[in-house]
């Protein structure tokens, strides 16, 4: 990594921890074109700094996937409208996925850093966005650590940040990833295939009370205790290895009501637990004020109530100029007053979008704008 960073012409003169907006520098056009596509290590993270370049295998994956579509970007026009990308601006797409949102920003002349923990998504997006290689860079890692990763490549300020928290259609449709209860596949559910814990390990090793907690807390599953008890009883005879095996057990306990499969909430809960999704969402926004330039916007798309509650709570806390408590004689200035809300309520997809992309129906978009106040330097 040191060898790579030394190839940036002015890396030594950059202060990546400077306040956002203060002489920000970025080097996407300087990323070495011939740099090997193998990941570089940054702590526990792998950084792909190939400037959007792609191997022939990447291109073939893109060609194969393009016909059926990798993933329809949700609320694409709305995201573009609120981020307002343009020439000379730099954005972070913290959940790159298939690259649809990033492509829209790149078309409008902006520069984009794409971040995703799924190497398959990075490979696809890198091939898709190859023609924008001077304005696009891809990094593998979890968005919760975006600040550390941006520092590594010499970024010091952003004009906008996008977090699209949903799982991609491509991940769901790939049975080998283990996200789907409708197709037989290994009980995996890891977005980063190098992560240690799989869904099978949780299902086959967690105590009954812990399984019930996971299903209730992360899936809001009312029958969490009954399902956990049945899983523990069944795994004593034979461990769970296949997605449809677990889905079948849950379906035998929960009659279908409406269109949703009875195992929907259980699978959601396991996916969240395996990937530690809510903890990442709780930690990442705290870094946003430091990196977002005044006037820059934070756009977050959530897909279920657990995510949306965390997003709402953060934006509400950081958009109040003053705080008041019963024990205080008078309201006090809010030290975390970094944003103003662009909209008071979450924006849902239009009926037309839901018709063409039913998986968008639960999406909610929220937007906040960075206030023109100084950002405290980190300790």
C-alpha positions, 0 to 999 in steps of 0.5 A, spaced: 500 500 500 505 504 501 508 503 494 501 504 491 500 511 495 507 513 493 505 513 486 500 519 487 504 525 485 502 530 491 500 525 496 505 527 501 502 534 501 495 532 502 492 533 509 486 528 508 484 529 515 483 537 514 475 539 515 471 538 509 471 543 504 477 546 506 482 545 499 479 538 498 484 534 493 482 528 489 486 524 485 481 519 481 485 521 474 491 519 477 490 512 479 494 507 476 491 504 470 496 498 470 495 497 477 494 490 478 486 488 480 488 484 486 486 487 492 490 491 496 490 490 504 488 496 508 487 493 515 482 488 514 479 491 508 481 490 501 482 496 496 481 495 489 484 501 486 484 500 478 481 506 476 475 503 474 479 498 469 476 491 468 479 484 466 476 480 461 472 476 466 469 483 469 467 485 462 464 478 460 460 478 467 457 485 465 455 482 458 452 476 461 448 480 466 446 486 462 441 482 458 437 480 465 439 486 469 444 486 475 439 490 479 434 496 478 437 502 481 431 504 486 429 512 486 434 513 481 431 520 478 430 522 485 437 521 488 439 525 482 435 530 483 437 531 490 444 530 490 445 535 484 451 532 481 455 536 476 462 537 473 468 538 478 464 535 484 466 529 488 461 524 491 461 517 495 456 512 493 457 508 499 453 502 497 455 501 489 452 495 488 451 494 480 453 502 479 446 505 477 446 511 481 454 512 480 453 511 472 447 517 473 452 521 477 458 520 472 454 522 466 453 528 469 460 530 469 461 528 477 467 524 480 465 518 484 468 513 489 464 507 489 464 503 495 462 496 496 463 490 500 461 485 495 467 483 490 462 481 485 458 487 485 465 491 484 467 487 479 460 488 475 460 495 476 468 496 474 466 493 468 460 497 467 463 504 468 470 503 465 468 508 460 468 513 466 475 511 468 478 518 469 472 520 474 471 513 477 474 509 483 472 503 486 474 501 493 472 494 497 470 495 504 464 496 508 461 503 508 461 504 516 469 505 515 468 509 509 472 515 512 478 511 513 478 508 506 477 515 503 483 517 507 487 512 504 486 514 497 487 521 499 480 524 499 479 530 504 472 532 502 465 530 498 460 534 495 455 528 497 454 521 500 449 516 497 447 510 502 442 505 498 441 500 504 438 495 500 440 488 498 441 488 490 436 483 486 443 480 483 444 478 490 437 475 491 437 472 485 444 468 485 442 462 489 449 460 491 449 467 495 444 464 500 439 470 500 433 467 497 428 462 501 425 460 494 431 457 491 435 452 494 442 454 496 447 454 501 445 458 508 450 463 507 448 470 506 455 474 507 455 480 503 463 479 503 464 472 502 471 473 506 467 474 512 467 469 518 460 468 520 455 464 515 447 464 516 448 456 517 453 457 523 448 462 526 442 457 525 446 451 527 450 454 533 446 459 537 442 458 543 435 458 542 434 464 546 439 468 542 436 465 535 429 468 538 432 475 539 435 475 532 428 473 529 425 478 533 429 484 534 432 484 526 426 481 523 420 483 528 418 476 527 412 475 532 413 467 532 420 468 534 420 463 540 416 458 536 421 458 530 427 458 534 425 452 538 423 448 532 430 450 529 434 447 535 429 441 535 431 439 528 438 441 528 439 436 533 437 431 528 440 434 522 444 441 521 441 446 516 445 447 510 440 449 505 436 455 504 429 451 502 430 447 508 430 452 513 424 456 509 420 450 509 421 449 516 419 456 518 413 455 513 410 449 516 410 453 523 407 460 519 401 459 514 402 464 509 398 471 509 398 475 503 404 475 498 410 475 503 413 468 504 412 466 511 420 465 512 421 473 509 422 476 516 427 470 519 431 470 512 431 478 513 433 477 520 439 472 519 442 477 513 442 483 518 445 479 523 450 475 519 452 482 516 452 486 522 448 491 518 444 495 523 451 496 527 454 499 520 448 504 519 449 506 526 456 508 526 457 510 519 453 517 519 457 519 525 463 520 520 458 524 515 459 531 518 466 531 517 467 529 510 461 533 507 462 540 505 457 545 506 451 545 502 453 537 500 447 532 501 446 526 504 441 521 501 439 515 504 435 509 502 432 504 507 428 498 505 425 496 512 423 500 518 429 498 522 433 501 518 429 507 517 428 508 524 436 509 525 436 514 519 430 518 522 433 518 529 440 520 526 437 526 522 433 528 527 438 529 532 443 533 528 438 537 525 435 541 531 439 547 533 437 547 540 436 541 545 431 542 551 430 537 557 426 538 563 431 538 568 434 544 564 432 551 565 432 553 558 434 550 551 441 549 550 445 549 543 445 542 540 453 541 539 451 536 533 447 541 529 450 539 522 444 538 518 438 541 515 432 537 513 431 537 505 424 533 507 421 532 513 418 525 511 421 520 507 420 519 500 417 513 497 417 510 490 412 512 485 406 507 483 409 507 476 416 505 479 413 500 483 410 497 477 416 496 473 420 494 479 416 491 485 422 490 490 422 498 490 415 498 494 418 498 501 424 503 499 424 510 503 429 516 501 431 521 506 435 527 505 439 532 509 444 538 507 450 540 510 450 546 514 455 551 513 459 551 519 466 549 521 467 541 522 471 539 528 478 536 527 478 529 529 482 527 535 
